[in-house]
Structure formats: C-alpha cells, structure tokens
C-alpha cells in the first residue's frame, strides 16, 4: 500500500510551500488508495510550540487535506509527534544499534569549548558526562562510496560519501537530529513515497546511508522545486505574506488556494485551469509535475479565487462565508445571516459578481445586513450636502412608498421615472439613491440592490438618509 507523510516543524505558520507539498502527497495517496500520515517534527525544543502545531493542523483541515491515521486525542485523530516518540525511547534504541554495528560513535566535546571534539568512543563515556562534557552520537559515513538513487522528478542522482562527511544523529540534549529521526520514523511508519521540497535534496544521500546501514528498504523520493518570489529567490516574507493563515484571513477560499497551489508546478490542459481538487484526483499523475521553478503570483491567486467564488453553488458560498466570519471573529454577523437565509443568499449572490475574496465580499455586502451602516465621506460631500439632495430624497420616498412592483424591472422603472423629473442629472440621481440605501458609491447594481433590499428596508434607509441630509443643510 502507498503510504505518504507530511512532516512539518511547528516553528511557525503553515507556509504555502508546505501546503503545496502536503497537497501533492495527499493527491497521490488518494489516487493510489493509500494512507496519508501527519507527523509533527517538534525536536527543535527552543522554537517548537503547541500553538503553531494547532495552527498547522487547523490550516490543513481548512484546506481539506485530512490525514488518515494517528493516535486518538480527545476523540480526534491526532498527529504523530517526534517529541512523544522520543519519550518512548525509539531514537535512543536505534542509535545504540548503530553504535553496536560500529556505524556510529559517541563524541565527547571539550567542556570549555563545545565546538572542540576530544575523542570518539563506542562505549558511553559516563565519567565525562558526569564532569559536564557534552556528548553526542555521530553517524560514520562509508568511505569512497557512491550513493545513487532515482528521484521521481529529477531522474538519477549521484553523490560521493566522502563529500558528505560524518554527521551528528543524537544531540547532547538527547534529542535526535532531523536526518536521523526522519529515517527511523519513515521506516517504522512504512512510508513508501517521500515528496518534499528540493531544499532537502542534500539530506537524501545521508538518509539513504542510514537506511542501508540498517538494511532497510529505501522509499521512493521526489524533490519538488521551491516556490519563488518575483526576484526568483525562495518565497519568503520579504515578498509578501506567505502563510495559509494569512490567505484565510484575507478571505481566500480553500478551493481557490488549493487550485492555485496545484497550478504551481502541475501541468493542466489549457482552458481547464480552474477546478476543485476533488475533481482531479483520478487524473493526477506524478509525470505531470514540472521540474521547473515557479513564481508565486498574488494577482493570479486572486483571479483564480474569484473564479471559484463566483461559480460555486450559492448554498456553499453561504457556508464558506459564514465559516470565514467565524474565523475572523464576527459572530454577531453570523447570527444576522441565520435570521433570513433566503435574504442572505440573495445578497451574497448579487455581491459576489464584483469581488474576488471573502474579505471583499464582506466589505461590499455588510451594508445589506446592517441598517446602521456608515456613509462614505465622498458621498456626504459630493451628494448629501448638495441642494438637490433633500427634494430628490423626498421624491424618492414618495415614489417608492407607492411602488408595488419590487422586481428588478419595477425598481428600474421607478428610478428612471425619478431621474426624468430633472431634480438632478441621471447620474447624480442614481448615485444619491445608491449611497442613501447602502452608504457607498460602489455597490452591486442599483436596481437589483433596491429589489433585494425590499420596500421596508429601502424606505427606512431613505428616511434615515433624509434626516442626515437635513442635519447637514
């Protein structure tokens, strides 16, 4: 059975590069009917935190990249954690085996200068430990050996063992180093395929040497090119925000973000670049992943997200919008949405045509849900303070009060009749009413906005605006 893993370190938010790596692992595993494992590599005691671990897990769940197995934690499927495996003595056991096989040695360091090695030993030098010397375990690389493996993306790779040198596998604090822990864990978890960023390529021959020292089967490796910024250096904060949490806060959809990350290195047919990941599992192929570096384009991401936002079923859009509001802490607004679900669907449906993200959707739709909306300063200065404001608003109140046809066509008829009275130009008439009912000069279409708001809301809002206009005159 195919078994893959995603193994982040909880030292920060989930980077979009990590999310793409998790996505490719997840896609391949789902295609092959295998198991996708989440392992938290938290052996960096100074930088690892439970808070970052939770944020990484929440981000993966939000993206829909659920893992298939792990210890039960409070009724939820938890991840494997290297810190817990350390407590079980797993890494100590295998380090001792390497020492017994004479493939690793204890190294004693000068108590005054921890960078200076005093000597190597196959027996644990307890008397030096008692005197305060640091002691590590070092893996001994074979001499003059060519380490060859087939990378599923890059083809045959070859390294000379003499160029790599011996390396530490157990630190003086008793914790394993990355190159050792990852091999032990991947073997014991029966990982068959390892897909990761190409920045790990130099680690692979060292890890293969450990596999071979134990006589273990070596997994298949694939090293994916890194995501780059526009300056062609690895994507980092200097290029802009890079965490999944940032894009979630900015109102990107999981479908939109995953779709864009898939496009970063995955060949798709021209004209078929907008898709939900679940629709492409069966067509996913490792041969379609490119070995070329890719540039992260924030504008392209927003464009892709907008395509998803405007095309998804309205019921699902409402669900995602409510989930977004919960995430950013706008609980009171979610209660308003629940009071009239049909109205909510109508509002979001007309508002989504002008936006690309949930954050933009919130901004443009908020006045529909809140009668206490504020007026833009440019609306007040450019319209409410003008001489035509009060007589035009009064005429609008009279005409809409008599109106019985609140279809889009009926609202358009009233507005065009109002403009024909020449109290102000047609543009000023339309903009005065637009701002009166929503507080903004950029909104969904005026006629459809009037229709969706309905008679009661429109008349209340026109009257409220009239009061403000009178107070300004």
ZIZI-V442567 format. One record per pair of residues at least 12 apart in sequence whose C-alpha atoms are under 10 Angstrom apart, sorted by the first residue. I is the first residue (numbers start at 0). J is the second residue. Records with the same first field share a line. If there is no record, write none. Layout:
I=J ; J
//
This chain:
0=28 ; 31 ; 32 ; 33 ; 34 ; 189 ; 190 ; 191
1=27 ; 28 ; 29 ; 30 ; 31 ; 32 ; 33 ; 34 ; 35 ; 189 ; 190 ; 191 ; 192
2=24 ; 25 ; 27 ; 28 ; 31 ; 32 ; 33 ; 34 ; 35 ; 36 ; 67 ; 185 ; 188 ; 189 ; 190 ; 191 ; 192 ; 193 ; 218
3=21 ; 23 ; 24 ; 25 ; 27 ; 28 ; 33 ; 34 ; 35 ; 36 ; 37 ; 66 ; 185 ; 188 ; 189 ; 190 ; 191 ; 192 ; 193 ; 194 ; 218
4=20 ; 21 ; 24 ; 25 ; 28 ; 34 ; 35 ; 36 ; 37 ; 38 ; 66 ; 67 ; 185 ; 188 ; 190 ; 191 ; 192 ; 193 ; 194 ; 195
5=17 ; 18 ; 20 ; 21 ; 22 ; 23 ; 24 ; 25 ; 35 ; 36 ; 37 ; 38 ; 39 ; 40 ; 66 ; 193 ; 194 ; 195
6=20 ; 21 ; 36 ; 37 ; 38 ; 39 ; 40 ; 41 ; 78 ; 79 ; 80 ; 81 ; 181 ; 195
7=21 ; 37 ; 38 ; 39 ; 40 ; 41 ; 52 ; 55 ; 56
8=38 ; 39 ; 40 ; 41 ; 42 ; 43 ; 46 ; 47 ; 48 ; 51 ; 52 ; 55 ; 80 ; 81
9=39 ; 40 ; 41 ; 42 ; 43 ; 46 ; 47 ; 48 ; 49 ; 50 ; 51 ; 52 ; 53 ; 54 ; 55 ; 56
10=40 ; 41 ; 43 ; 44 ; 45 ; 46 ; 47 ; 48 ; 49 ; 50 ; 51 ; 52 ; 55
11=46 ; 47 ; 48 ; 50 ; 51 ; 52 ; 54 ; 55 ; 242
12=50 ; 51 ; 52 ; 53 ; 54 ; 55 ; 56 ; 58 ; 241 ; 242 ; 243 ; 244 ; 245
13=51 ; 52 ; 54 ; 55 ; 56 ; 57 ; 58 ; 59 ; 241 ; 242 ; 243 ; 244 ; 245
14=55 ; 58 ; 234 ; 235 ; 240 ; 241 ; 242 ; 243 ; 244 ; 245
15=226 ; 234 ; 235 ; 240 ; 241 ; 242 ; 243 ; 244 ; 245 ; 246 ; 256 ; 257 ; 260 ; 295
16=195 ; 196 ; 223 ; 224 ; 225 ; 226 ; 227 ; 233 ; 234 ; 235 ; 241 ; 242 ; 243 ; 260 ; 263 ; 295
17=55 ; 195 ; 196 ; 225 ; 226 ; 242 ; 243
18=55 ; 58 ; 59 ; 62 ; 64 ; 242 ; 243 ; 256 ; 257 ; 260 ; 261
19=195 ; 196 ; 223 ; 225 ; 226 ; 256 ; 257 ; 258 ; 259 ; 260 ; 261 ; 262 ; 263 ; 264
20=194 ; 195 ; 196 ; 222 ; 223 ; 225 ; 260 ; 261
21=35 ; 36 ; 37 ; 59 ; 64 ; 65 ; 66 ; 194 ; 195
22=59 ; 62 ; 63 ; 64 ; 257 ; 260 ; 261 ; 276
23=194 ; 195 ; 223 ; 260 ; 261 ; 265 ; 283 ; 284 ; 285 ; 288
24=36 ; 64 ; 192 ; 193 ; 194 ; 195
25=63 ; 64 ; 65 ; 66 ; 280
26=64 ; 261 ; 276 ; 277 ; 279 ; 280 ; 281 ; 282 ; 283 ; 284 ; 285
27=192 ; 194 ; 280 ; 281 ; 283 ; 284 ; 285
28=192 ; 280
29=277 ; 280 ; 281 ; 283
30=279 ; 280 ; 281 ; 282 ; 283 ; 284
31=280 ; 281 ; 283
33=67 ; 191
34=66 ; 67 ; 68 ; 190
35=64 ; 65 ; 66 ; 67 ; 68 ; 190
36=65 ; 66 ; 67 ; 68 ; 69 ; 78 ; 79 ; 188 ; 190
37=56 ; 59 ; 65 ; 66 ; 67 ; 68 ; 69 ; 76 ; 77 ; 78 ; 79 ; 80
38=66 ; 69 ; 77 ; 78 ; 79 ; 80 ; 81 ; 181 ; 184 ; 185
39=52 ; 55 ; 56 ; 77 ; 78 ; 79 ; 80 ; 81 ; 82 ; 83
40=52 ; 79 ; 80 ; 81 ; 82 ; 177 ; 180 ; 181
41=80 ; 81 ; 82 ; 83 ; 177
42=80 ; 81 ; 82 ; 83 ; 85 ; 174 ; 175 ; 176 ; 177 ; 180
43=82 ; 174 ; 175 ; 176 ; 177
44=82 ; 172 ; 174
52=78
54=243 ; 244
55=242 ; 243 ; 244
56=77 ; 78
57=244
58=242 ; 243 ; 244 ; 247 ; 253
59=243 ; 253
60=253
61=243 ; 244 ; 247 ; 252 ; 253 ; 254 ; 322
62=243 ; 247 ; 252 ; 253 ; 254 ; 255 ; 256 ; 257
63=253 ; 254 ; 257 ; 276 ; 277
64=257
66=78
79=184 ; 188
81=174 ; 175 ; 180 ; 181 ; 184
82=174 ; 175
84=180 ; 184
85=173 ; 174 ; 175 ; 180
86=174
89=175 ; 180 ; 183 ; 184 ; 187
90=168 ; 169 ; 173 ; 174 ; 175 ; 176 ; 179 ; 180 ; 183 ; 184
91=136 ; 169 ; 173 ; 174 ; 175
93=179 ; 180 ; 183 ; 213
94=136 ; 137 ; 138 ; 168 ; 169 ; 175 ; 179 ; 180 ; 183
95=121 ; 122 ; 123 ; 136
96=213
97=121 ; 136 ; 137 ; 138 ; 139 ; 209 ; 212 ; 213
98=120 ; 121 ; 122 ; 123 ; 136 ; 137 ; 138 ; 139
99=121 ; 122
100=121 ; 212 ; 213
101=120 ; 121 ; 138 ; 139 ; 212
102=121 ; 137 ; 138 ; 139 ; 140 ; 141 ; 209 ; 212 ; 213
103=119 ; 120 ; 121 ; 136 ; 137 ; 138 ; 139 ; 140 ; 165 ; 166 ; 167 ; 168 ; 212
104=118 ; 119 ; 120 ; 121 ; 122 ; 123 ; 135 ; 136 ; 137 ; 138 ; 139 ; 167 ; 168
105=118 ; 119 ; 120 ; 121 ; 122 ; 123 ; 124 ; 134 ; 135 ; 136 ; 137 ; 138 ; 167 ; 169
106=118 ; 119 ; 120 ; 121 ; 123 ; 124 ; 132 ; 133 ; 134 ; 135 ; 136 ; 137 ; 167 ; 171
107=119 ; 120 ; 123 ; 124 ; 127 ; 128 ; 132 ; 133 ; 134 ; 135 ; 136 ; 171
108=127 ; 128 ; 131 ; 132 ; 133 ; 134 ; 135 ; 171
109=127 ; 131 ; 132 ; 133 ; 134
110=127 ; 128 ; 130 ; 131 ; 132 ; 133 ; 134
111=131 ; 132 ; 133
112=132 ; 133
113=132 ; 133 ; 134
114=133
116=133 ; 134
117=132
119=134 ; 135 ; 136 ; 137
120=136
121=136
123=135 ; 136
128=171
132=171
133=170 ; 171 ; 172
134=169 ; 170 ; 171 ; 172 ; 173
135=167 ; 168 ; 169 ; 170 ; 171 ; 172 ; 173 ; 174 ; 175
136=166 ; 167 ; 168 ; 169 ; 170 ; 171 ; 173 ; 175 ; 176
137=165 ; 166 ; 167 ; 168 ; 169 ; 170
138=164 ; 165 ; 166 ; 167 ; 168 ; 169 ; 179 ; 205 ; 208 ; 209 ; 212
139=164 ; 165 ; 166 ; 167 ; 168 ; 208 ; 209 ; 212
140=160 ; 161 ; 162 ; 163 ; 164 ; 165 ; 166 ; 205 ; 208 ; 209 ; 212
141=159 ; 160 ; 161 ; 163 ; 164 ; 165 ; 208 ; 212
142=159 ; 160 ; 161 ; 162 ; 164
143=159 ; 160 ; 161 ; 162
144=158 ; 159 ; 160 ; 161 ; 162 ; 208
145=157 ; 158 ; 159 ; 160 ; 161 ; 204
146=158 ; 159 ; 160 ; 203 ; 204 ; 205 ; 207 ; 208
147=159 ; 204 ; 207
148=203 ; 204 ; 207 ; 217 ; 219 ; 220
149=219 ; 220 ; 221
150=194 ; 200 ; 219 ; 220 ; 221 ; 222 ; 223
151=192 ; 193 ; 194 ; 219 ; 220 ; 221 ; 222 ; 223 ; 285 ; 286 ; 288
152=194 ; 220 ; 221 ; 222 ; 223 ; 224 ; 285 ; 286 ; 287 ; 288 ; 289 ; 290
153=197 ; 220 ; 221 ; 222 ; 223 ; 224 ; 289 ; 290
154=221
156=200 ; 203 ; 204
157=204
158=201 ; 203 ; 204 ; 205
159=204
160=204 ; 205 ; 208
163=201 ; 202 ; 204 ; 205
164=205
165=205
166=178 ; 179 ; 205
167=179
168=180 ; 209
177=202 ; 206
178=199 ; 202 ; 203 ; 204 ; 205 ; 206 ; 207 ; 209
179=205 ; 206 ; 209 ; 210
180=206
181=206
182=203 ; 205 ; 206 ; 207 ; 208 ; 209 ; 210 ; 215 ; 217 ; 218
183=206 ; 209 ; 210 ; 213 ; 215
185=217 ; 218
186=210 ; 215 ; 216 ; 217 ; 218
189=216 ; 218
190=217 ; 218 ; 219
191=216 ; 217 ; 218 ; 219 ; 220
192=217 ; 218 ; 219 ; 220 ; 221
193=218 ; 219 ; 220 ; 221 ; 222
194=219 ; 220 ; 221 ; 222 ; 223
195=220 ; 221 ; 222 ; 223 ; 224 ; 225
196=221 ; 222 ; 223 ; 224 ; 225 ; 226
197=221 ; 222 ; 223 ; 224 ; 225 ; 290
198=222 ; 223 ; 224 ; 225 ; 233
199=222 ; 223
200=220 ; 221 ; 222 ; 223
203=220 ; 222
221=285
222=290
223=264 ; 288 ; 289 ; 290 ; 291 ; 292
224=263 ; 264 ; 288 ; 289 ; 290 ; 291 ; 292 ; 293
225=263 ; 264 ; 290 ; 291 ; 292 ; 293 ; 294
226=260 ; 263 ; 264 ; 291 ; 292 ; 293 ; 294 ; 295
227=292 ; 293 ; 294 ; 295 ; 296
228=293 ; 294 ; 295 ; 296 ; 297
229=293 ; 294 ; 295 ; 296
230=294
231=292 ; 293 ; 294 ; 295
232=292 ; 294
233=292 ; 293 ; 294 ; 295
234=293 ; 294 ; 295
238=295 ; 297
239=297
240=297
241=295
243=256
246=300 ; 301 ; 356
247=323 ; 326 ; 327 ; 356 ; 357 ; 358
248=323 ; 324 ; 326 ; 327 ; 357 ; 358
249=323 ; 327 ; 356 ; 357 ; 358 ; 359
250=301 ; 304 ; 319 ; 320 ; 323 ; 324 ; 326 ; 327 ; 355 ; 356 ; 357 ; 358 ; 359 ; 360 ; 361
251=300 ; 301 ; 303 ; 304 ; 305 ; 307 ; 308 ; 319 ; 323 ; 355 ; 356 ; 357 ; 358 ; 359
252=301 ; 303 ; 304 ; 305 ; 307 ; 308 ; 316 ; 319 ; 320 ; 323 ; 355 ; 356 ; 357
253=275 ; 276 ; 304 ; 307 ; 319
254=273 ; 274 ; 275 ; 276 ; 277 ; 303 ; 304 ; 307 ; 308 ; 311
255=273 ; 274 ; 275 ; 276 ; 300 ; 301 ; 302 ; 303 ; 304 ; 305 ; 306 ; 307 ; 308 ; 355 ; 356
256=300 ; 301 ; 303 ; 304 ; 307
257=274 ; 275 ; 276 ; 300 ; 303 ; 304
258=272 ; 273 ; 274 ; 275 ; 276 ; 300 ; 303 ; 304 ; 307
259=272 ; 273 ; 274 ; 295 ; 296 ; 297 ; 299 ; 300 ; 301 ; 302 ; 303 ; 304
260=295 ; 300
261=274 ; 276 ; 288
262=288 ; 293 ; 300
263=288 ; 289 ; 291 ; 292 ; 293 ; 294 ; 295 ; 296
264=287 ; 288 ; 289 ; 290 ; 291 ; 292 ; 293 ; 294
265=283 ; 284 ; 285 ; 286 ; 287 ; 288 ; 289 ; 290
266=283 ; 284 ; 286 ; 287 ; 288 ; 289
267=279 ; 282 ; 283 ; 287 ; 288
272=303
273=303 ; 304 ; 306 ; 307
274=303 ; 306 ; 307
275=307
300=355
301=354 ; 355 ; 356
302=354 ; 355 ; 356
303=355 ; 356
304=354 ; 355 ; 356 ; 357
305=351 ; 352 ; 353 ; 354 ; 355 ; 356 ; 357
306=352 ; 354 ; 355 ; 356
307=355 ; 356
308=348 ; 351 ; 352 ; 354 ; 355 ; 356 ; 357 ; 360
309=347 ; 348 ; 349 ; 350 ; 351 ; 352 ; 353 ; 354 ; 355 ; 356
310=351 ; 352
312=348
313=343 ; 344 ; 345 ; 347 ; 348 ; 351
314=340 ; 341 ; 343 ; 344 ; 347 ; 348
315=344
316=344 ; 347 ; 348 ; 351 ; 357
317=336 ; 340 ; 343 ; 344 ; 347 ; 348
319=357
320=333 ; 336 ; 347 ; 356 ; 357 ; 358 ; 360 ; 361
321=333 ; 334 ; 336 ; 337 ; 357
323=357 ; 358 ; 361
324=357 ; 358 ; 361
327=358
332=365 ; 368 ; 369
335=368 ; 369
336=368
342=367 ; 368 ; 451 ; 452 ; 453
343=364 ; 367 ; 368 ; 451
345=447 ; 448 ; 450 ; 451 ; 452
346=363 ; 364 ; 365 ; 367 ; 368 ; 443 ; 447 ; 448 ; 451 ; 452
347=360 ; 361 ; 363 ; 364 ; 365 ; 367
348=364 ; 443
349=364 ; 442 ; 443 ; 444 ; 447 ; 448 ; 451
350=362 ; 363 ; 364 ; 365 ; 367 ; 442 ; 443 ; 444 ; 448
351=363 ; 364 ; 443
352=443 ; 444
353=441 ; 442 ; 443 ; 444
362=442
363=437 ; 439 ; 441 ; 442 ; 443
364=437 ; 442 ; 443
365=437
366=436 ; 437 ; 438 ; 439 ; 442
367=436 ; 437 ; 438 ; 448 ; 451 ; 452 ; 456
368=437 ; 452
369=437
370=436 ; 437 ; 438 ; 456 ; 459 ; 460 ; 463
371=437 ; 438 ; 460 ; 463
372=436 ; 437 ; 438 ; 439 ; 460
373=434 ; 437 ; 438 ; 439
374=434 ; 435 ; 436 ; 437 ; 438 ; 439 ; 440 ; 464 ; 467
375=434 ; 437 ; 438 ; 439 ; 440
376=438 ; 439
377=434 ; 439 ; 440
378=430 ; 431 ; 433 ; 434 ; 435 ; 438 ; 439 ; 440
379=431 ; 434 ; 435 ; 438 ; 439 ; 464 ; 467 ; 468 ; 471
380=471
381=427 ; 430 ; 431
382=427 ; 428 ; 430 ; 431 ; 432 ; 434 ; 435 ; 468
383=431 ; 434 ; 435 ; 464 ; 465 ; 467 ; 468 ; 469 ; 471 ; 472
384=467 ; 468 ; 469 ; 470 ; 471 ; 472
385=468 ; 471 ; 472
386=422 ; 423 ; 468 ; 472
387=421 ; 422 ; 423 ; 424 ; 427 ; 428 ; 431
388=422 ; 423 ; 427 ; 428 ; 431 ; 432 ; 464 ; 465 ; 468 ; 469 ; 472
389=464 ; 465 ; 466 ; 467 ; 468 ; 469 ; 472
390=422 ; 423 ; 465
391=417 ; 418 ; 420 ; 421 ; 422 ; 423 ; 427 ; 428 ; 431 ; 432 ; 465
392=417 ; 428 ; 431 ; 432 ; 435 ; 461 ; 462 ; 464 ; 465 ; 468
393=461 ; 462 ; 465
394=417 ; 420 ; 422
395=413 ; 414 ; 416 ; 417 ; 418 ; 428 ; 432 ; 457 ; 458 ; 461 ; 462
396=457 ; 458 ; 459 ; 460 ; 461 ; 462 ; 465
397=458
398=413 ; 414 ; 416 ; 417
399=413 ; 414 ; 417 ; 449 ; 454 ; 455 ; 457 ; 458 ; 461
400=454 ; 455 ; 457 ; 458
401=413 ; 454
402=454
403=454
404=450 ; 453 ; 454
405=446 ; 447 ; 449 ; 450 ; 451 ; 452 ; 453 ; 454
406=446 ; 447 ; 449 ; 450 ; 451 ; 453
407=444 ; 445 ; 446 ; 447 ; 448 ; 449 ; 450 ; 451
408=446 ; 447 ; 450
409=446 ; 447 ; 449 ; 450
410=445 ; 446 ; 447 ; 448 ; 449 ; 450 ; 453
411=445 ; 446 ; 447 ; 449 ; 450
412=446
413=446
414=428 ; 429 ; 432 ; 445 ; 446 ; 449
415=428 ; 429
417=429
429=445 ; 446
430=445
431=464
432=445 ; 449 ; 457 ; 460 ; 461 ; 464
433=445 ; 446 ; 448 ; 449 ; 461
434=460 ; 461 ; 464
435=457 ; 460 ; 461 ; 462 ; 463 ; 464 ; 465 ; 467 ; 468
436=448 ; 449 ; 452 ; 456 ; 457 ; 458 ; 459 ; 460 ; 461 ; 462 ; 463 ; 464
437=449 ; 452 ; 457 ; 460 ; 461
438=460 ; 464
//
